[in-house]
Amino acid sequence: MSLKTVAVIGSSQANEEEYETALYVGRELAKRGIVVVCGGRTGVMEAVCKGAKESGGLTVGILTTYDGSDANPYVDIKINTGMSWNRNPIVVASGQMVVAIGGHYGTLSEIAYALILGKKVVGYKTHKVEGVLHVSTPEEILREVDSFFNL
């Protein structure tokens, strides 16, 4: 059996709605036995990890530093790259699919890398980019995840 992984991307300075959405998505991914992969820092990344941990899930942070000092407290497995934002392609490559929640330029770069890699990208209140499946509710995000993994 191989692990199911979803890369969740979004701003390190998430607003309250983005944070709550990521928290909910993290909880639900963990309930489905899906490993959460993210950039491991604050904002959306922290929220999705926190939600996953609340539901007993496993979290992986692809971090910007060599020492993991930028990890949020809910990251189980720290991948310390020392690559700053150049680690973005690794984040999306590590998920079988990608969920974008909000975000700024770093998220935009991750969306681009995910599309280059041929990943399914589901977007919630994020950049309007061709190739991203935009949804309007957190429940729709999870329907797309369930469909992708045939759950």
MOSUL-V448761 format. One record per run of one state. SS is the DSSP state (H for helix, E for strand, - for the rest). FROM is the first residue (numbers start at 1). TO is the last residue. Records with the same first field share a line. If there is no record, write none. Layout:
SS->FROM-TO / FROM-TO
This chain:
-->1-3 / 11-15 / 32-33 / 39-43 / 55-58 / 64-76 / 81-83 / 94-96 / 102-104 / 117-119 / 125-132 / 136-137 / 150-151
E->4-10 / 34-38 / 59-63 / 77-80 / 97-101 / 120-124 / 133-135
H->16-31 / 44-54 / 84-93 / 105-116 / 138-149
